Amino acid sequence: MQLNRSTDYAIQMLVYLAKARKTVSSSKLAAAIGVSHRYLLQISAKLRAAGFIRVAHGSAGGMILLKPSEEICLYEVIIG
C-alpha cells in the first residue's frame, strides 16, 4: 500500500494536534510538519470537511481536533 504525500501530511497534522491537546496556529503547524502554509491550508480544508478538525480564524484562531484522538481511525483518514 502506498500513501500519497497529502495523506502523509494529514496524518502528521492529526498526530501533532493530538499531542498538543489545544488549538495550534496554522503557521506553527506548518513549520512543525515541514510544509508550506498554503499547502497546510489545502490539507486542513479536507480534514475539516471530513469532520476531523475545527478551524478558527482570527488572532486566537488555529486548528484543533474535533474528537479525542482515540476515536480517530487511521483508515478513515486514508480513505477520507
Buried (B, 14 or more C-beta within 10 A) or exposed (E): EEEEEEBBBBBBBBEBBEEBEEBBBBEEBBEBBEBEEEBBBEBBEBBBEBEBBEBEEEEEEBBBBBEEEEEBEEEEBBEB
